[in-house]
């Protein structure tokens, strides 16, 4: 934790209720990030949603228990939108579409699986995707989650023969990069005023993101 506490967090927006920041890949979204933000803001921090440790990008944290409850309610009621960029090995047959699956979470292995029938521990997962650009055998995908399951984007694409680049757990053989998944867009109602809040941030233009002209442009619509 000593090394984590020496890091600085890229805070994009902050007020008395929320802090919107960029989580670096490699930090735990709850323990590490909350500790960093408490150190930098001097106040309490509440984690209301998560990113996989190996994944980076936009997150919002509550700065009070009331704000945390309001944000959690927005998530459960579908008022919290999360958008991602992903690089897949291979390209889907259709340039855009909806993925709907049943996922089983194996906590002992820290891995999720697509299964064919409902049973205890199985949850519905849904996302929509759009092909943004191709670079050889790689594809840049825009993804919006409709549900928030553990490893959802990673396992839903991998189950269709499209593992995310750098994701060894789900079949990628690429070792030059971390998991090519980035949280680029968040929108939600402000927990106090109710005003719509919207934030976006593209990943740094390093491999594999720099393989795509799209990252150097305006980004996803």
Secondary structure, 3 states (H helix, E strand, C coil): CHHHHCCCCEEEEECCCEEEEEECCCCCCCHHHHHHHHHHHCCCCEECCCCCCCCEEEEEEECCHHHHHHHHHHHHCCCCEEEEEEEEECCCCCCEEEEEEEEEEECCCCEEEEECCCCCCEEEEEEEEEEEEEECCEEEEEEEECCCCCCHHHHHHHCCCCCECCCHHHCCCCCCCCCCEEEEEEEEECCCCCCEEEEECCCCCCCCHHHCHHHHCCCCC
